[in-house]
Amino acid sequence: MEEWTVELHVHTAYSPDCLIRLKDIQAICQRKGLDRVAITDHNTARAAIEFARANPTLIIPGEEIMTTQGELLAWYIREEIPPGLTPQDTVARLRAQGAIIGVSHPFDRYRRGAWRGDDLAAIADQIDVIEVFNSRCLHKDDNRKALAFAKERGKLMVCGSDAHTPGEYGRAVMRMRPFHNNANGLRQALTQATRIEKISSPLVHIGSTYAKWAKRLGIAGR
């Protein structure tokens, strides 16, 4: 039976810590053997939505949103959600547009967007998915904690590379049956998907740090 290789968490130059241009994504995906890729830039969905319209057979429009208590991931987003809202308000806005709602790297001890356990537990019934493996987590125990939380709560489990550099694309992917190009299609396919997980070198964080400074200094853009 045919299966797709799907990457659910990548960034582009529309994130402040990434330099990957939209025009290069198709070539990167072809090189990495990706059938679908979710663009989940930090606190913006503009590029993801526009690029998905132009490339509907490749791009899943998404966003990684900073709430007052931690970061949420969303797939098949239709309208950009601003950062800084409460988790409950963010979830309500995403639910209103039919998006799939998840949590990225929930227990990563070094991430500003990580969650306290009680805060995440408070919204667990309102979200669909937990990212149980993130290739950029420096400590295996942080991913293991996310996996345990998802199993305990009976949530759909996904992995993501959280790519900020081209070489990271495809480090953590989902293998799943082909699905209709909408939220319900992806949600159903995730129920029988398989995770393929590879940790990234800690050196990848140098790439995102460089991107931040290059943009601040005006020597790089989109």
Buried (B, 14 or more C-beta within 10 A) or exposed (E): EEBBBBBBBBBBBBBBBBBBEBEEBBEBBEEBEBBBBBBBBBBBBEBBBBBBEEBEEBBBBBBBBBBEBBBBBBBBBBEBBEBEBEBBBBBEBBBEEEBBBBBBBBBBEEBEBBBEEEBBEBBBEBBBBBBBBBBBBEEEEBBBBBBEBBEEEEBBBBBBBBBBBBBBBBBBBBBBEBBEBEBEBBBBBBEEBEBBBEBBEEEBBEBBEBBBEBBEEEEBEE
